[in-house]
């Protein structure tokens, strides 16, 4: 290590992590309050927020959620049973499926998203500054992939 972080850097990083954790706790509780799990909320958000389209494949969702493929399939199945998502055969590749939100899933996600944007503002956090970085520039060698079952 070339330098020792300053006290102010420790304070700023600790405050950032505290606010981030407060947001994550809020997010988990908000999902539960509308009758879904935090992971189900994340799946809905990943589908609706997939760049340039309103659907995603299970493989794409597994990557976005940092889950193993089979774990993501189970999550999709549980959301499908709740009427939040639906599968459609991929017209470009009959071996795969596309995951879409149902109207009920979209309505639930809309409600949660409004709550989340408000909470981000209340905590003084912004999701926009994260979007300024090109995710392909993140060095994977220094971060955990976060795969969980």
C-alpha positions as CSV (number, residue, x, y, z in Angstrom):
1,X,0.0,0.0,0.0
2,X,1.5,3.4,-1.1
3,X,-0.5,5.6,1.3
4,X,-2.5,5.5,4.5
5,X,-6.1,6.8,4.2
6,X,-6.9,9.9,6.1
7,X,-9.3,10.1,9.0
8,X,-11.7,12.1,6.7
9,X,-11.6,9.3,4.1
10,X,-12.5,6.8,6.8
11,X,-15.3,9.0,8.0
12,X,-16.6,9.5,4.4
13,X,-16.4,5.8,3.5
14,X,-18.1,4.8,6.8
15,X,-20.9,7.3,6.2
16,X,-21.4,6.2,2.6
17,X,-21.6,2.5,3.7
18,X,-24.0,3.4,6.5
19,X,-26.3,5.3,4.1
20,X,-26.0,2.5,1.6
21,X,-26.9,-0.1,4.2
22,X,-29.8,2.0,5.4
23,X,-31.1,2.1,1.8
24,X,-30.7,-1.7,1.5
25,X,-32.6,-2.3,4.7
26,X,-35.3,0.1,3.5
27,X,-35.4,-1.8,0.2
28,X,-35.7,-5.2,1.9
29,X,-38.5,-4.0,4.1
30,X,-40.4,-2.2,1.3
31,X,-40.4,-5.4,-0.7
32,X,-41.7,-7.4,2.2
33,X,-44.4,-4.8,2.9
34,X,-46.0,-5.5,-0.5
35,X,-45.8,-9.3,-0.1
36,X,-42.7,-10.2,-2.0
37,X,-39.1,-11.0,-1.1
38,X,-36.2,-8.6,-1.7
39,X,-34.9,-11.1,-4.3
40,X,-38.2,-11.1,-6.1
41,X,-38.1,-7.3,-6.2
42,X,-34.6,-7.4,-7.6
43,X,-35.8,-9.8,-10.4
44,X,-38.6,-7.5,-11.4
45,X,-36.3,-4.5,-11.4
46,X,-33.7,-6.4,-13.5
47,X,-36.3,-7.4,-16.1
48,X,-37.8,-3.9,-16.3
49,X,-34.4,-2.2,-16.2
50,X,-32.7,-4.3,-18.8
51,X,-31.0,-2.0,-21.2
52,X,-32.9,-1.3,-24.5
53,X,-35.7,-3.8,-24.0
54,X,-38.5,-4.9,-21.6
55,X,-37.5,-8.5,-21.3
56,X,-34.4,-10.6,-20.5
57,X,-33.3,-14.2,-20.7
58,X,-32.7,-16.3,-17.5
59,X,-28.9,-16.2,-18.3
60,X,-28.9,-12.4,-18.5
61,X,-30.9,-12.2,-15.3
62,X,-28.6,-14.6,-13.5
63,X,-25.7,-12.3,-14.4
64,X,-27.5,-9.1,-13.4
65,X,-28.5,-10.6,-10.0
66,X,-25.2,-12.4,-9.6
67,X,-26.9,-15.7,-9.0
68,X,-26.1,-19.2,-10.3
69,X,-28.3,-20.0,-13.3
70,X,-30.3,-22.7,-11.5
71,X,-31.0,-20.4,-8.6
72,X,-32.2,-17.7,-10.9
73,X,-34.5,-20.2,-12.6
74,X,-36.0,-21.0,-9.2
75,X,-36.5,-17.3,-8.5
76,X,-38.2,-16.8,-11.9
77,X,-40.5,-19.8,-11.2
78,X,-41.5,-18.4,-7.9
79,X,-42.3,-15.0,-9.5
80,X,-44.2,-16.7,-12.2
81,X,-46.3,-18.5,-9.7
82,X,-47.1,-15.2,-8.0
83,X,-48.2,-13.8,-11.4
84,X,-45.4,-11.2,-11.6
85,X,-43.5,-12.5,-14.6
86,X,-44.2,-14.7,-17.6
87,X,-42.1,-16.8,-19.9
88,X,-42.2,-16.6,-23.6
89,X,-40.3,-18.8,-26.1
90,X,-37.5,-16.8,-27.7
91,X,-38.5,-16.4,-31.4
92,X,-34.8,-16.1,-32.3
93,X,-33.7,-19.2,-30.4
94,X,-36.3,-21.8,-29.6
95,X,-34.0,-23.3,-27.0
96,X,-34.3,-20.3,-24.7
97,X,-37.1,-18.2,-23.1
98,X,-37.7,-14.5,-22.5
99,X,-38.9,-13.2,-19.2
100,X,-41.4,-10.4,-19.2
101,X,-43.2,-8.6,-16.4
102,X,-47.0,-9.1,-16.2
103,X,-49.2,-6.1,-15.7
104,X,-49.4,-7.1,-11.9
105,X,-45.6,-7.3,-11.8
106,X,-45.2,-3.9,-13.5
107,X,-47.8,-2.3,-11.1
108,X,-46.0,-3.7,-8.0
109,X,-42.6,-2.6,-9.4
110,X,-43.9,0.9,-10.2
111,X,-45.0,1.3,-6.5
112,X,-41.7,0.1,-5.2
113,X,-39.7,2.2,-7.5
114,X,-41.4,5.4,-6.5
115,X,-40.8,4.5,-2.8
116,X,-37.1,3.7,-3.6
117,X,-36.4,7.0,-5.5
118,X,-37.9,8.9,-2.6
119,X,-35.8,7.1,-0.1
120,X,-32.6,7.7,-2.1
121,X,-33.3,11.4,-2.0
122,X,-34.1,11.3,1.7
123,X,-30.8,9.6,2.4
124,X,-28.8,11.9,0.2
125,X,-27.8,9.1,-2.2
126,X,-27.9,9.1,-5.9
127,X,-27.9,6.1,-8.2
128,X,-27.0,8.4,-11.1
129,X,-23.3,8.8,-10.2
130,X,-22.8,5.1,-10.4
131,X,-24.2,5.1,-13.9
132,X,-21.4,7.4,-15.1
133,X,-18.9,4.6,-14.9
134,X,-18.7,2.0,-17.7
135,X,-19.3,-1.3,-16.0
136,X,-16.9,-3.0,-18.3
137,X,-14.2,-1.0,-16.7
138,X,-14.6,-2.5,-13.3
139,X,-11.7,-4.7,-12.4
140,X,-13.1,-8.1,-11.7
141,X,-9.9,-9.3,-10.1
142,X,-10.5,-7.1,-7.0
143,X,-14.2,-7.8,-6.5
144,X,-16.2,-10.8,-5.5
145,X,-18.6,-12.0,-8.2
146,X,-21.1,-12.5,-5.4
147,X,-22.5,-15.8,-6.6
148,X,-25.0,-17.2,-4.2
149,X,-27.3,-20.1,-4.3
